[in-house]
Amino acid sequence: MNLYDLFVKPYETYSTAQIVLESSATVFGILSVYFSIRKNIWVYPTGIISTLIYVYILFNFGLLGDCMINVYYTVMSIYGWILWGQHSKDHIHVEVSWASKKEWQYGILLFALSLILVTGVYYYKPYIDNQFSMQGANLGLYHLDWGNWLDVFTTSLFLVGMWFMAKRRIENWIFWIVGDMICIPMMIYKELGITSVQYLVFTIMAVQGYAVWKKSYKKKSF
């Protein structure tokens, strides 16, 4: 598969507006990660813009299951925005730390619940994609391919990552790094070439974010 097949051919049937929207969502997504690295509260408004655009894109493509997950991302971003606003001295930047053992236990529980939740969304996806009608819709997981199962796994990783980020815990970057690396080939498989590049950039930035937050915590400790 060459670059044309990856990044041009899938978009031949897209309108200019659709390409602009996906590109805009990518730009705001990258901005969100940039602000996150800097421990800047603007991570959330830029992230919300990105996820809302994806909600619109996925809804119009009839991918209502994925659309609902992005709605959840938006809600979690609002939650994180509120928490960061409460713990920022200058209403812009926040202090970070490592997660406690209890928070890790909550994170593992959230991961397990997320797996169940997202699998449930996929189970009812034929009903959701059929405009919430049971007529002609066969419920089940039979329609899932390897990309869908990876999506279940990465979505759960990202939900835990978002929770750790909202709590300002350094470990959030570990979840982003692993999830982003998995999403690169997954987005290529879904013929979302622009978004796959976004996840490549996200992976590089997440590694940088982990290093910056870790260094920042060490400085605070001394």
Buried (B, 14 or more C-beta within 10 A) or exposed (E): EEEEEBBEBBBEEEEEEBEEBBBBBBBBBBBBBBBBBBBBBBBBBBBBBBBBBBBBBBBEEEBBBBBBBBBBBBEBBBBBBEBBEEEBEEEBBBEBBEBEEEBBEBBEEBBEEBBEBBBEBBBBBBBBBBEEEEEEBEEEEEEBEEEBBBBBBBBBBBBBBBBBBBBBBBBBBBBBBBBBBBBBEBBBEBBBBBBBBBBBBBBEBBBBBBEBBBEBBEEEEE
